[in-house]
Amino acid sequence: MKNKLILFLGLFLASSVVALAQSDDISPARKQAIDSLALEKVKDLSKYIAIIGSKETQFSEANRVMDRAEELFAPGAEMGVSSINSNEIAYYKVRRYFERLMALNYDRVNITWYDIQYISDLERQPDGRYVGVITIFQRFEGTSIETGMNYKDTTKKDITIYVEKKQTQIAGRTIEFWDVMLGDVRVTETSA
């Protein structure tokens, strides 16, 4: 039964991505599919960040979500952190960013992303992969009931998107497909 399930999933994956893997050039139809996948991954990241940052999320669930969120990123990616109280922007490896987010000293944290859109088209790089940028606005609200402290800011962030051709083995066949990975999340602007 397990082998049948793996074979079914493999065939499903092959049929859904084989159309994306015919050449190194990205046709308009493929580009549209890749753009949709990139935006979907950014939206998934938004949901994961809200779950990790929520003080209502159990520790074990937050760790599970951190693992899932890390899978969205290219190795070595960093995320920027800013504050309206400082001009400095700090960058952390993705896992460390999530751990810091989970440990924030607020009783209630609410993080929402909005106005998610491409700001640069995919450009082919010499190594064969494509790179683009998606911009988002993040609204952060932290409340400490004991101290009465409320902190709010809105941050504009640029997320680097990497699109590269990958291969996988399915039922003994090598299948090529385009994959989307998130790169660095750079802070470009922070306001109250």
Salt bridges, closest charged atoms under 4 A:
ASP24 OD1 - LYS165 NZ 2.91
ASP25 OD1 - ARG124 NH1 3.32
ASP35 OD2 - LYS31 NZ 2.50
GLU61 OE2 - ARG64 NH2 2.76
ASP67 OD1 - ARG95 NH1 2.66
GLU70 OE1 - ARG95 NH1 2.79
GLU78 OE2 - LYS93 NZ 3.73
GLU99 OE2 - ARG95 NE 3.85
GLU99 OE1 - ARG96 NH1 3.69
ASP121 OD1 - LYS31 NZ 2.87
ASP127 OD2 - ARG129 NE 3.22
GLU164 OE1 - ARG129 NH1 3.61
GLU176 OE1 - LYS165 NZ 3.90
ASP179 OD1 - LYS41 NZ 3.54
ASP179 OD2 - LYS166 NZ 3.13
ASP184 OD2 - ARG186 NH2 3.00
